[in-house]
Amino acid sequence: MPCVFNPERPFPFHNLDPGCQFNVEEDELGRFDDKNWCEFHLPMEGTDASDKRKADWDKEKQRQFNERIFDKIADAKNKKARVEQSEEKLFSFLGDYKKEEEFCDLSGVVFPSLIDFKRIEKFPEILFFNAQFHKKASFDRATFCDWASFENAKFEGPASFVRAKFKEEAWFENAKFKEEAGFAEAIFDGPTWFENVKFEGPTRFAKAQFEGPTRFAIAKFKGEVNFASAGFNEKDDEVNFASVTFEKQARFANARFEGLASFARAKFKRSASFDNAKFKGKANFSARSNLPDEEENSVAFFSGRISFTDATFKGETIFNNRHFLDTTVFSRCAFQQAPSFHNSQLHQDTNFKGANFQDTESHGAERAYRTLKLAMENARARREEGMFYELEQQSLREQRKKLIKKSLPRQLKKLKRRVTTFGLIKKLSKREQRKKFRKRFKIARSAIRKRVSMGVGAAVWDFSVSWMYEKTSNYGRSSGRPLIGLVLLTLLSGVFYDVVSYNHMDSEGKEACAESKPFKFAVQQVVRPFSAWFKTGQDFICVKISDDAVLIHFATALQSIFSVAFLALFLLALRWRFKRG
């Protein structure tokens, strides 16, 4: 009987016949668990002492086994070269059919000892499906010129792909790495699949470059993982870390994401670092809100410290439904679009110091900042609360500005069209017809004016008040601006009183003009608003203001109003900064 190895190959090798791919004579087969196995698929250990086991092989036999593997790869390279030169390579109309002579099939091979592929400079299309590496496997600096499939492979010892190059698709789905997995500075030119892979030891992808779509969905990293300075350069597809589990520290410092980066439902059970990372597309760290409690607890939490110091987010940023259970750092981050934290719970030790929020115009920006404002209010972080309140008001002002630009010209155009129509109707000779259309015009004009006053008019008022509030006190965040405004107002008022008051003095006042003290008079309007309107309020000026000095009375009223406003803004800013409740 032939070797009992009989699994079906994965796509795109699925058209191959299942079964052992090696032509081994029956007298060379080994007996294991009452089944015949070739030396390539022979398991390592068995329960029966009479079984032939790879674990009993000596070093010489292990070396000979590795040499036969190298010969298989070399033969596949030579066969493919001959096929390409003779132009006899066949394809199905779908282009997904693989002939045996086109690649090296090492499916299910059990490697009993350390194997180093450094002598194989360039691999042909190769299949390590269900392969088992019981010692260290080294593919350092290897070049995979075509497809490379490690699906369902098991690495019992360290696996090293340092500076390896994958020029086509690389498949590692359902693989298991029980010790260290090293992919530092590896280059993946085509699509890369690490879905449902289990990394039980430390994992290194530092400085690795992913040029095509990349999938790590449902993978589990039980040891520390390092993607520092990695580059995900695919702009038209996503980098998928959805539902990935990071059980220990995860490092993405200086990583670069050119397209969509999805960490949706990813589990961070320890600290995570995205310091100085750059997200040029959408960054999705959200979790679902409709999960059962026990599942939500494991998915929605950032359990350890997470840091985005100096990170840059150029696209949409989503942290919806996330719970931050430890220190969270967004210091000096740059957000080109308003980040979304809806239904999230931020930790009390959340740091937004130096963060730069550049977006106040996108749809939903005001709601995004309102959510962050409420979160900071719950944490009693007054400075951050004020910052997000300012951003919320700026976003609302931009919405009003858009409404004004969009609605006002259209409404005025409608009114102009009505007026033009009425002008033509006025030329009609019939008096009753003119009267009829005049009535209709008045109704239409009143309706348009009402819509303008309710829509655009309200928007103009809100926009103006918001703009003045920002310039005078930065939405209550600055206590210095109102004081500066009050001092400048008092000085300018004093200069104005000095210039204008002479023309409004009576004959006695003109003789005493040299002793006039207009600046004291200006200060009086701050200390005692509207005092100039009463005779007892003219003591700080050495002249008597005549009854017809309307200009000075009007100026003192304005100064009093603005002085009270500046003082109120100053007190409100102080109250906001030192508010306890």
C-alpha positions in Angstrom: 0.0 0.0 0.0 1.2 3.5 -0.7 1.8 6.3 1.9 -1.4 7.1 3.7 -0.9 10.9 3.5 -4.0 12.1 1.7 -5.1 15.7 2.4 -6.6 18.0 -0.3 -4.4 20.8 -1.3 -5.5 24.5 -0.7 -6.2 27.0 -3.3 -4.7 27.5 -5.9 -3.4 23.9 -5.8 -6.9 22.4 -5.1 -7.0 20.7 -8.6 -4.2 18.4 -7.7 -5.0 14.8 -6.7 -4.9 14.3 -2.9 -2.4 11.9 -1.6 1.3 11.5 -1.3 3.2 13.4 -3.9 6.5 11.3 -3.5 7.1 8.2 -5.6 8.4 5.9 -2.9 8.8 2.1 -3.2 6.7 0.0 -0.8 9.8 -1.6 0.7 11.0 1.9 1.7 7.8 2.8 3.6 7.8 3.0 7.4 5.2 1.4 9.6 3.5 3.8 12.0 0.2 3.2 13.9 -0.5 0.2 11.6 -0.2 2.5 8.6 2.4 2.9 5.9 4.3 6.2 5.6 7.0 7.5 3.3 10.0 9.0 4.9 8.9 12.5 4.1 5.5 12.2 5.9 6.6 9.8 8.6 5.5 11.3 12.0 8.1 12.0 14.7 6.8 9.7 17.5 4.4 6.8 18.0 2.9 4.9 20.8 4.3 1.5 19.8 8.0 0.8 20.4 8.1 -1.2 17.1 7.1 1.9 15.1 9.6 3.5 12.9 10.0 7.1 14.3 11.8 10.1 13.0 12.7 10.9 16.5 15.1 7.9 16.4 17.0 9.2 13.4 20.7 9.9 13.9 22.3 13.1 12.7 23.6 11.6 9.5 20.1 10.4 8.5 18.7 13.8 9.3 21.4 15.4 7.1 20.6 13.1 4.2 16.9 13.9 4.6 17.6 17.6 4.4 19.7 17.0 1.3 16.9 15.2 -0.4 14.6 18.2 0.4 17.1 20.5 -1.2 17.3 18.2 -4.3 13.5 18.3 -4.6 13.5 22.1 -4.6 16.4 22.2 -7.1 14.6 19.7 -9.4 11.4 21.8 -9.3 13.4 24.9 -10.3 15.0 23.1 -13.2 11.7 21.6 -14.4 10.0 25.0 -14.4 12.9 26.6 -16.2 12.6 24.0 -19.0 8.8 24.3 -19.2 9.1 28.1 -19.6 11.8 27.8 -22.2 9.8 25.3 -24.3 6.6 27.3 -23.9 4.7 24.2 -22.9 3.2 25.7 -19.7 -0.6 25.2 -19.6 -3.2 27.3 -17.9 -6.9 26.9 -17.3 -9.1 29.6 -18.7 -9.4 31.0 -15.1 -5.6 30.9 -14.7 -5.8 29.1 -11.3 -4.7 25.5 -12.4 -1.4 24.3 -11.1 0.5 21.4 -12.8 2.9 19.3 -10.7 5.9 20.2 -12.7 5.3 23.9 -12.2 6.1 24.0 -8.4 7.6 22.2 -5.5 5.1 20.4 -3.4 6.4 19.7 0.1 2.9 19.3 1.7 2.9 17.4 4.9 6.6 17.0 5.1 7.9 16.4 8.7 11.3 18.1 9.3 12.9 16.3 12.2 16.0 18.6 12.7 17.2 22.1 12.1 17.1 23.1 8.5 18.6 26.1 6.9 17.6 27.1 3.4 20.4 29.6 2.8 21.8 27.5 -0.1 18.4 28.1 -1.9 18.8 31.6 -3.1 15.6 31.7 -5.1 12.6 29.4 -4.4 10.2 28.3 -7.1 6.5 28.2 -6.5 6.4 26.2 -3.3 3.9 24.5 -1.1 4.6 23.8 2.6 0.9 23.0 3.3 0.6 21.0 6.6 4.4 20.9 6.9 5.9 20.3 10.4 9.2 21.9 11.5 10.3 20.3 14.8 13.5 22.3 15.1 14.6 25.7 13.9 13.7 26.6 10.3 15.7 29.3 8.7 14.6 31.1 5.5 16.8 34.2 6.1 17.4 36.3 3.0 15.5 33.8 0.9 13.7 35.0 -2.2 10.3 33.4 -3.1 9.9 34.2 -6.8 6.4 32.9 -7.0 3.6 31.7 -4.7 4.7 30.5 -1.3 2.2 28.7 0.9 2.8 27.8 4.5 -0.9 27.1 5.3 -1.5 24.9 8.3 2.2 24.6 8.8 3.5 24.0 12.3 6.8 25.5 13.6 7.8 23.7 16.8 11.1 25.5 17.0 12.1 29.1 16.0 11.1 30.2 12.5 13.3 32.9 10.9 12.4 34.8 7.7 14.7 37.7 8.3 15.1 39.8 5.2 13.2 37.3 3.1 11.5 38.5 -0.1 8.1 37.3 -1.2 7.6 38.6 -4.7 4.1 37.0 -5.1 1.4 35.9 -2.7 2.5 34.6 0.7 0.1 32.3 2.5 0.4 31.5 6.3 -3.2 30.9 7.1 -3.8 28.7 10.2 -0.1 28.3 10.7 1.3 27.8 14.3 4.6 29.3 15.6 5.3 27.8 19.0 8.6 29.7 19.5 10.1 32.9 18.2 8.9 34.0 14.7 11.2 36.4 13.0 10.1 38.4 9.9 12.3 41.5 10.5 13.0 43.5 7.4 11.1 41.0 5.3 9.5 42.3 2.0 6.1 41.2 0.9 5.5 42.4 -2.6 2.1 40.7 -3.1 -0.9 39.9 -1.0 0.0 38.5 2.4 -2.2 36.2 4.5 -1.6 35.6 8.2 -5.3 35.0 9.1 -5.9 32.8 12.1 -2.2 32.3 12.8 -1.1 31.5 16.3 2.2 33.1 17.4 3.0 31.6 20.8 6.5 33.1 21.2 7.9 36.6 20.5 7.1 37.8 17.0 9.3 40.3 15.1 8.0 42.2 12.0 10.3 45.2 12.6 11.0 47.2 9.4 9.0 44.7 7.4 7.5 46.1 4.2 4.0 45.0 3.0 3.3 46.2 -0.5 0.0 44.4 -1.1 -3.1 43.7 0.8 -2.3 42.3 4.3 -4.5 40.1 6.5 -3.8 39.3 10.1 -7.5 38.8 11.0 -8.2 36.5 14.0 -4.5 35.9 14.6 -3.3 35.4 18.1 -0.1 36.8 19.5 0.7 35.2 22.8 4.1 36.7 23.1 5.4 40.2 22.5 5.0 41.5 19.0 7.0 44.1 17.3 5.9 45.9 14.1 8.1 48.9 14.8 8.9 50.9 11.6 6.9 48.5 9.5 5.5 49.8 6.3 2.0 48.9 5.0 2.2 50.5 1.6 -1.0 49.3 -0.1 -3.2 52.4 -0.7 -6.2 50.7 -2.4 -6.8 47.9 0.1 -6.9 47.5 3.8 -4.4 46.2 6.4 -6.6 43.9 8.4 -5.9 43.3 12.1 -9.6 42.8 12.9 -10.3 40.5 15.9 -6.6 40.0 16.5 -5.6 39.1 20.1 -2.5 40.7 21.5 -1.8 39.0 24.9 1.4 40.8 25.6 3.0 44.1 24.5 2.3 45.2 21.0 4.7 47.7 19.4 3.7 49.6 16.2 6.0 52.6 16.8 7.0 54.5 13.6 4.8 52.1 11.6 3.3 53.6 8.4 -0.2 52.7 7.1 -0.8 54.1 3.6 -4.4 52.8 3.2 -7.2 51.6 5.5 -5.9 50.2 8.8 -8.5 48.1 10.6 -8.0 47.1 14.2 -11.7 46.6 14.7 -12.5 44.3 17.7 -8.8 43.7 18.3 -8.0 42.7 21.8 -5.1 44.5 23.5 -4.6 42.7 26.8 -1.3 44.5 27.7 0.3 47.7 26.7 0.4 48.9 23.1 2.5 51.6 21.5 1.7 53.4 18.3 4.1 56.3 19.0 5.0 58.3 15.9 2.8 56.0 13.7 1.3 57.5 10.5 -2.2 56.6 9.4 -2.7 58.1 5.9 -6.1 56.4 5.4 -8.9 55.4 7.6 -7.9 54.1 11.1 -10.5 51.9 12.7 -10.1 50.8 16.3 -13.8 50.4 17.0 -15.7 47.5 18.7 -19.3 46.4 18.3 -21.8 47.6 20.9 -24.3 44.8 20.5 -22.2 41.9 21.9 -23.1 39.9 25.0 -21.5 41.2 28.1 -18.9 38.4 28.5 -17.8 38.7 24.9 -17.9 42.5 24.9 -15.6 42.6 28.0 -13.0 40.7 26.1 -13.2 42.6 22.9 -14.0 46.2 23.7 -11.2 46.9 26.3 -7.8 48.3 25.9 -6.6 46.6 29.1 -3.1 48.0 29.3 -1.4 51.3 28.7 -1.8 52.5 25.1 0.2 55.3 23.6 -0.3 57.3 20.3 2.4 59.9 21.1 3.3 62.0 18.0 1.0 59.8 15.8 -0.5 61.3 12.7 -4.1 60.5 11.5 -4.8 61.8 8.1 -8.0 60.0 7.5 -11.1 59.1 9.4 -10.3 57.8 12.9 -12.7 55.6 14.8 -12.5 54.5 18.5 -16.2 53.8 18.9 -17.5 51.5 21.7 -14.0 51.1 23.2 -13.2 51.1 27.0 -9.7 52.3 28.0 -8.8 50.7 31.3 -5.3 52.2 31.7 -3.2 55.2 30.9 -4.1 56.5 27.4 -1.8 59.0 25.7 -2.6 61.1 22.6 -0.1 63.8 23.3 1.1 65.7 20.3 -1.1 63.7 18.0 -2.3 65.3 14.7 -5.8 64.6 13.6 -6.7 65.9 10.2 -10.3 64.7 10.7 -12.2 64.8 13.9 -11.8 61.4 15.8 -14.8 59.5 16.8 -15.1 58.2 20.3 -18.8 57.6 20.5 -19.9 55.3 23.3 -16.3 54.9 24.5 -15.1 55.2 28.1 -11.8 57.0 28.5 -9.5 56.4 31.4 -9.0 59.2 34.0 -5.3 59.3 33.0 -6.0 60.3 29.4 -3.5 62.8 27.9 -4.3 65.0 25.0 -1.5 67.5 25.7 -0.2 69.2 22.6 -2.7 67.3 20.3 -3.5 69.1 17.1 -7.1 68.8 15.9 -7.3 70.4 12.4 -10.8 69.5 11.4 -13.8 71.7 12.1 -15.6 71.4 8.7 -16.3 67.7 8.1 -19.7 66.2 8.7 -20.2 65.2 12.3 -17.2 67.0 13.6 -19.2 68.9 16.2 -20.7 65.6 17.5 -17.3 64.0 17.7 -15.9 66.9 19.8 -19.0 67.0 21.9 -18.4 63.3 22.9 -14.8 64.1 23.9 -16.0 67.2 25.8 -18.4 65.1 27.8 -15.7 62.5 28.5 -13.3 65.1 29.8 -16.1 66.7 31.8 -16.7 63.3 33.5 -13.0 63.1 34.3 -13.0 66.7 35.6 -10.3 67.6 33.1 -11.2 71.2 32.7 -8.4 72.2 30.3 -9.2 69.4 27.9 -12.9 70.0 28.3 -12.5 73.6 27.3 -10.4 72.6 24.3 -13.0 70.2 23.0 -15.8 72.8 23.8 -13.9 75.3 21.6 -13.5 72.8 18.8 -17.2 71.9 19.1 -18.2 75.6 18.8 -15.8 76.2 15.9 -17.4 73.2 14.1 -20.9 74.5 14.7 -19.8 77.9 13.4 -18.5 76.3 10.2 -21.9 74.6 9.8 -23.6 78.0 10.1 -21.2 79.4 7.6 -22.0 76.6 5.1 -25.7 77.2 5.7 -25.3 80.9 5.0 -23.3 80.4 1.8 -25.7 77.8 0.6 -29.1 79.3 1.5 -28.7 83.0 1.3 -28.0 83.3 -2.5 -30.8 80.8 -3.3 -33.3 82.7 -1.1 -32.3 86.1 -2.6 -32.6 84.6 -6.1 -36.1 83.5 -5.4 -37.0 86.9 -4.1 -35.5 88.6 -7.1 -37.4 86.3 -9.4 -40.6 87.2 -7.6 -39.9 90.9 -7.9 -39.1 90.6 -11.6 -42.3 88.7 -12.2 -44.3 91.4 -10.4 -42.6 94.1 -12.4 -43.8 92.5 -15.6 -47.3 92.1 -14.2 -47.5 95.7 -13.3 -47.4 96.6 -17.0 -50.7 94.8 -17.5 -53.6 97.2 -18.2 -56.2 95.4 -16.2 -56.4 96.9 -12.8 -58.0 93.8 -11.1 -55.3 91.5 -12.5 -52.5 93.7 -11.2 -54.2 93.8 -7.8 -54.6 90.0 -7.8 -50.9 89.4 -8.5 -49.8 92.1 -6.2 -51.5 90.3 -3.3 -49.9 87.0 -4.3 -46.5 88.7 -4.5 -46.9 90.1 -1.0 -47.7 86.7 0.4 -44.7 85.1 -1.4 -42.4 87.8 -0.2 -43.4 87.5 3.4 -42.9 83.7 3.2 -39.5 84.1 1.8 -38.5 86.8 4.4 -39.7 84.5 7.1 -37.6 81.6 5.9 -34.6 83.9 5.6 -35.1 85.3 9.0 -35.6 81.8 10.6 -32.8 80.0 8.7 -30.1 82.3 7.3 -30.8 85.0 9.8 -30.4 82.7 12.8 -27.3 81.2 11.2 -25.8 84.7 10.8 -26.5 85.6 14.4 -25.1 82.3 15.7 -22.0 82.7 13.5 -21.4 86.3 14.7 -21.8 85.5 18.4 -19.6 82.5 18.1 -16.9 84.5 16.3 -16.9 87.2 18.9 -16.8 84.7 21.8 -13.8 83.1 20.3 -11.9 86.3 19.7 -12.6 87.8 23.1 -12.0 84.8 25.4 -11.3 81.8 23.2 -14.7 80.3 24.3 -14.0 80.8 27.9 -10.5 79.2 27.9 -8.5 82.4 28.1 -8.7 84.8 31.1 -6.0 87.1 29.6 -7.9 88.1 26.5 -10.8 89.8 28.3 -8.3 91.7 30.5 -6.3 92.8 27.5 -9.5 93.9 25.8 -10.6 95.8 28.8 -7.3 97.7 29.1 -7.2 98.6 25.4 -10.9 99.7 25.5 -10.1 102.0 28.5 -7.1 103.5 26.8 -8.8 104.1 23.5 -11.8 105.6 25.3 -9.6 108.0 27.2 -8.0 109.1 23.9 -11.5 109.6 22.4 -12.7 111.6 25.4 -9.6 113.8 25.2 -10.2 114.6 21.5 -13.9 114.9 21.4 -14.9 116.4 24.8 -13.5 119.9 24.0 -16.2 120.5 21.4 -18.9 119.7 23.8 -17.9 121.8 26.8 -19.6 124.9 28.0 -17.7 128.2 28.4 -16.5 127.4 31.9 -15.2 124.0 30.8 -13.2 125.5 28.0 -11.3 127.7 30.4 -10.5 124.7 32.6 -9.6 122.4 29.7 -5.9 122.3 30.6 -6.9 120.5 33.8 -9.1 117.9 32.1 -8.5 114.3 33.0 -10.2 112.1 30.3 -8.4 108.9 31.3 -9.7 109.1 34.8 -13.1 109.6 33.3 -12.6 106.5 31.1 -11.6 104.5 34.2 -14.7 105.7 36.0 -16.9 104.1 33.3 -15.3 100.8 34.1 -15.7 101.1 37.9 -19.1 102.8 37.7 -20.8 101.9 34.4 -23.1 104.5 32.9 -22.1 107.0 35.6 -21.6 109.8 32.9 -25.3 109.9 32.4 -25.7 111.3 35.9 -24.4 114.5 37.4 -22.8 112.7 40.3 -20.8 110.6 37.7 -19.0 113.6 36.3 -16.7 114.2 39.3 -13.6 112.6 37.7 -13.5 115.0 34.9 -12.7 118.6 35.6 -15.3 120.0 33.2 -19.0 120.0 33.1 -20.5 118.0 30.2 -23.3 119.9 28.5 -26.7 118.4 27.9 -26.3 118.2 24.2 -23.1 116.1 24.3 -24.9 113.2 22.7 -21.7 111.7 21.2 -19.9 111.5 24.6 -23.0 110.0 26.2 -23.2 107.4 23.5 -19.5 106.6 23.8 -19.7 106.2 27.5 -22.7 103.8 27.1 -20.8 101.7 24.7 -17.7 101.6 26.9 -19.8 100.6 29.9 -21.5 97.8 28.0 -18.2 96.4 26.6 -16.4 96.8 30.0 -19.1 94.8 31.8 -18.9 92.2 29.0 -15.1 91.9 29.3 -15.3 91.6 33.1 -18.0 88.9 32.8 -15.9 86.9 30.3 -12.9 87.2 32.6 -14.9 85.9 35.6 -16.4 83.1 33.5 -12.9 82.0 32.3 -11.7 81.9 35.9 -14.7 79.9 37.0 -14.3 77.4 34.2 -10.7 76.8 35.0 -11.1 76.4 38.7 -14.5 74.9 38.7 -14.9 71.9 41.1 -18.4 70.7 40.7 
